[in-house]
């Protein structure tokens, strides 16, 4: 947003989704820090003048987890230690801190709600030919330009889930004033390589470069300086807050309820009248690569019902369609 402001804003929510991200460290850290911090503050000033209702700010988990020496478990109460941060994590940390400070200093008549999303490495399909810096890492892996992996352990999240989260929190007052970590799973780069190989990308690397070698080379190679503080470190991100809020996503809830109704109807064909019940509703099961809504439905099967009758009654499965 330019310093001109937002102009005639007729919608009352704003999404701030952009901040410079480079694989290589810049010649000077301010090349990243100033655009991130100043751009955030310009936008927030324009939002205050336009009297918007809510701003959703895209930060990052690198504003949470970087620079800690003896810490592996992180939640939304944590902040990266800027003195120990490379330029990009430092820029994200300072920009987010500036946003919260701005909100705290606003006069009451100009205050608006703020929710901050802190996604991990965002990958997935793009809307343009520009694949983005995060996807560039995956591109380097599948094309063989990254023949071996640093021992990096990081969270990964699908861009479509991040997009859904922005829309959800934009219209969800209960998330006002919150930071929310978004990470589907935390993986080693070598494990990402194994996933890519299982999908047919034979050049994806699965072998790791020794950590001591990466840290030594980072003294001379600019592309490695940014990962030096994180290489060899295990990261565990607390995702409970995201699961709590996004469990109430309207679209996902409607789809899930539709499937539950279909399965209850199918079960009623082979169960005793009034015996079909929901014993446990809409809980989240965690799998290696995803979280899944689950509802448990039970019923008492009628007498003389065969396996064939069950299959005929339950197919095609609503859960398969879903």
C-alpha positions in Angstrom: 0.0 0.0 0.0 1.4 3.3 -1.0 1.5 6.2 1.4 -1.6 7.6 -0.4 -3.8 5.3 1.7 -6.6 3.0 0.9 -8.9 5.6 -0.7 -12.6 4.8 -0.7 -12.7 1.6 1.2 -16.1 0.1 1.2 -15.2 -3.3 2.6 -14.3 -3.4 6.3 -11.7 -6.2 6.3 -8.2 -6.0 5.0 -5.7 -8.9 4.3 -2.0 -8.1 4.4 -0.3 -11.1 2.7 2.9 -9.7 1.2 6.5 -9.4 2.6 9.8 -9.8 0.7 11.3 -13.3 1.0 14.7 -14.2 -0.5 16.6 -17.4 -0.5 19.9 -15.5 -0.3 20.8 -13.0 2.4 20.8 -9.4 1.1 23.9 -7.3 1.2 22.3 -5.3 4.1 19.6 -6.6 6.4 17.6 -3.4 6.0 16.9 -4.4 2.4 14.4 -6.8 3.9 13.6 -5.2 7.3 12.7 -1.7 6.1 10.1 -2.8 3.4 8.6 -5.3 5.9 8.3 -2.9 8.8 7.5 0.3 6.9 5.1 -1.4 4.6 3.2 -2.9 7.5 3.0 0.4 9.4 1.9 2.3 6.2 -0.9 -0.2 5.7 -2.0 0.0 9.3 -2.1 3.8 9.3 -4.2 3.6 6.1 -6.5 1.1 7.8 -7.0 3.4 10.8 -7.8 6.4 8.6 -10.3 4.3 6.6 -11.9 3.1 9.9 -11.8 -0.6 8.9 -13.1 -3.3 11.2 -10.4 -5.9 11.0 -6.9 -6.5 9.6 -5.6 -10.1 9.0 -1.8 -9.9 8.9 0.4 -12.7 7.5 3.5 -13.1 9.6 5.4 -16.4 9.8 6.6 -19.1 12.2 10.1 -17.6 11.8 8.8 -14.7 14.0 8.3 -17.4 16.7 11.0 -20.1 16.5 14.3 -18.6 15.4 17.3 -17.7 17.6 16.5 -20.0 20.6 19.5 -22.1 21.6 18.0 -24.7 23.9 14.3 -24.7 22.9 12.5 -27.0 20.6 8.8 -26.6 21.4 7.0 -23.4 20.4 3.6 -21.9 20.6 2.1 -18.5 19.9 3.5 -17.0 23.1 7.1 -17.3 21.8 9.0 -14.7 19.8 12.2 -15.1 17.8 15.3 -13.6 19.4 16.1 -10.9 16.8 19.7 -10.6 18.0 20.3 -14.2 16.8 18.2 -14.0 13.6 19.2 -13.8 9.9 17.6 -10.9 8.0 14.4 -12.6 6.8 13.3 -13.9 10.3 14.3 -10.6 11.8 12.2 -8.7 9.3 9.1 -10.8 10.0 9.6 -10.6 13.7 10.1 -6.8 13.8 7.2 -6.3 11.3 4.8 -8.3 13.5 6.0 -6.6 16.7 5.5 -3.2 15.1 1.9 -4.2 14.1 1.0 -5.2 17.7 2.7 -2.0 19.0 0.7 0.1 16.5 -2.6 -1.4 17.6 -1.7 -0.9 21.3 -1.0 2.8 20.7 -4.1 3.6 18.6 -6.6 6.0 20.1 -9.8 4.2 20.9 -11.9 5.9 18.2 -9.5 4.5 15.5 -8.9 1.0 16.9 -9.6 -2.0 14.7 -9.3 -5.8 15.3 -6.0 -7.6 14.4 -5.4 -11.3 13.9 -2.0 -12.6 12.9 -1.4 -15.9 11.0 2.0 -17.5 11.5 2.3 -20.1 8.7 5.3 -22.4 8.3 6.8 -23.1 4.8 3.9 -22.4 2.4 3.8 -24.6 -0.7 1.2 -25.7 -3.2 -0.4 -24.6 -6.5 0.0 -21.0 -7.6 -2.3 -18.6 -9.4 0.3 -17.3 -11.8 3.6 -18.3 -13.5 5.5 -16.8 -10.5 6.0 -19.9 -8.3 7.2 -17.9 -5.3 10.3 -18.4 -3.1 8.8 -21.2 -1.0 7.9 -23.3 -4.0 11.3 -22.5 -5.5 12.8 -24.7 -2.8 10.6 -27.6 -3.9 11.4 -26.9 -7.5 15.1 -27.2 -6.8 14.5 -30.5 -5.1 12.4 -32.1 -7.9 14.8 -30.9 -10.7 17.9 -32.2 -9.0 19.4 -28.7 -8.5 19.5 -29.6 -4.8 21.5 -32.9 -4.9 21.6 -33.3 -1.1 19.6 -31.7 1.8 20.7 -29.7 4.8 19.4 -31.3 8.0 16.6 -28.8 8.3 13.5 -29.6 10.3 10.6 -27.3 9.5 6.9 -27.0 9.4 5.1 -27.2 6.1 1.5 -26.0 5.2 -0.6 -26.1 2.0 -1.2 -22.6 0.5 -4.9 -23.5 0.1 -5.2 -24.1 3.8 -3.5 -20.8 4.5 -6.0 -19.1 2.1 -8.9 -20.7 3.8 -7.6 -19.6 7.2 -7.4 -15.9 6.0 -11.0 -15.9 5.0 -12.1 -17.7 8.1 -10.4 -15.5 10.7 -11.4 -12.4 8.7 -15.0 -13.2 9.6 -14.5 -14.8 13.0 -14.5 -12.3 15.9 -13.3 -14.9 18.4 -9.8 -14.8 16.7 -9.4 -11.0 17.3 -6.2 -10.3 19.1 -4.8 -13.7 18.3 -1.6 -15.1 16.8 -2.2 -18.5 15.2 0.5 -21.0 14.1 -0.2 -22.8 10.9 1.7 -26.0 10.2 0.4 -29.2 8.8 3.4 -31.2 10.0 7.1 -30.7 10.8 9.4 -32.6 8.5 13.1 -33.0 7.7 14.0 -31.8 4.2 15.2 -35.4 3.5 11.7 -36.6 4.4 10.2 -34.1 2.0 12.5 -35.6 -0.6 11.2 -39.1 0.2 7.6 -37.9 -0.3 8.6 -36.3 -3.6 10.3 -39.5 -4.8 7.2 -41.5 -3.9 5.3 -39.2 -6.2 7.6 -40.0 -9.1 10.2 -37.2 -8.8 13.3 -39.4 -8.9 15.8 -36.6 -8.6 14.5 -35.4 -5.2 17.3 -35.6 -2.6 17.0 -38.0 0.3 20.6 -37.8 1.6 21.7 -35.2 4.1 24.8 -32.9 4.2 26.5 -33.1 7.5 25.5 -30.2 9.8 29.1 -29.2 10.6 29.8 -28.8 6.9 26.7 -26.6 6.3 27.7 -24.4 9.3 31.2 -24.0 8.0 30.2 -23.3 4.4 27.6 -20.8 5.6 30.5 -18.6 6.6 31.3 -18.1 2.9 28.1 -19.0 0.9 25.4 -16.4 1.1 22.6 -18.9 0.3 23.5 -20.9 3.4 23.8 -18.0 5.9 20.1 -17.8 6.4 19.7 -21.4 7.5 22.8 -21.6 9.7 20.9 -21.0 13.0 18.3 -23.6 12.2 20.3 -26.5 10.7 20.4 -29.6 12.8 17.7 -28.3 15.2 14.4 -30.1 15.8 11.3 -28.0 15.8 7.9 -28.9 17.3 5.1 -26.4 16.7 1.9 -26.3 18.8 -1.1 -26.4 16.5 -3.9 -26.6 19.0 -5.1 -23.0 18.5 -5.4 -23.5 14.8 -7.2 -26.7 15.2 -9.6 -25.1 17.7 -10.5 -22.1 15.5 -10.5 -23.7 12.0 -12.6 -26.7 13.2 -15.4 -24.2 13.1 -14.9 -23.3 9.4 -18.3 -22.9 7.9 -17.6 -24.5 4.6 -15.8 -27.5 6.0 -18.5 -27.9 8.7 -21.3 -27.9 6.1 -19.5 -30.5 3.9 -18.9 -32.7 6.9 -22.5 -32.4 8.1 -23.7 -33.4 4.6 -21.5 -36.6 4.7 -22.7 -37.4 8.2 -26.4 -37.2 7.1 -25.7 -39.4 4.1 -24.1 -42.1 6.3 -26.9 -41.9 8.8 -29.4 -42.4 6.0 -27.4 -45.4 4.6 -27.1 -47.0 8.0 -30.8 -46.7 8.6 -31.4 -49.1 5.7 -29.7 -52.0 7.5 -30.2 -51.0 11.2 -33.1 -51.3 13.7 -35.4 -48.3 13.7 -34.2 -45.5 15.9 -31.0 -47.3 16.7 -28.7 -45.1 14.5 -27.0 -42.5 16.7 -24.0 -40.2 16.6 -21.8 -41.4 19.4 -19.0 -38.8 18.8 -19.3 -35.7 16.7 -16.7 -33.9 14.6 -13.4 -34.5 16.3 -10.0 -34.2 14.7 -7.8 -37.2 14.0 -4.1 -36.5 13.3 -2.3 -38.4 10.6 1.2 -38.2 9.3 0.4 -35.7 6.5 -3.1 -34.3 7.4 -5.8 -33.6 10.0 -9.2 -35.2 9.4 -12.7 -34.4 10.7 -14.3 -37.6 12.1 -17.8 -38.3 13.3 -18.6 -41.8 14.7 -22.0 -43.1 13.9 -23.4 -46.3 15.4 -26.4 -48.5 14.9 -27.8 -51.9 15.7 -27.9 -54.1 12.6 -31.2 -55.8 11.8 -31.3 -59.6 12.0 -30.5 -61.6 8.9 -28.5 -58.8 7.3 -25.6 -60.2 5.2 -22.3 -58.7 4.3 -23.6 -58.3 0.8 -26.6 -56.3 2.1 -24.3 -54.0 4.1 -22.1 -53.3 1.1 -25.1 -52.6 -1.2 -26.6 -50.3 1.4 -23.5 -48.3 2.1 -22.2 -47.8 -1.4 -21.4 -45.4 -2.9 -20.0 -44.2 0.4 -20.7 -40.6 1.3 -17.3 -40.4 3.0 -15.6 -41.4 -0.2 -17.4 -38.6 -2.1 -16.4 -36.2 0.7 
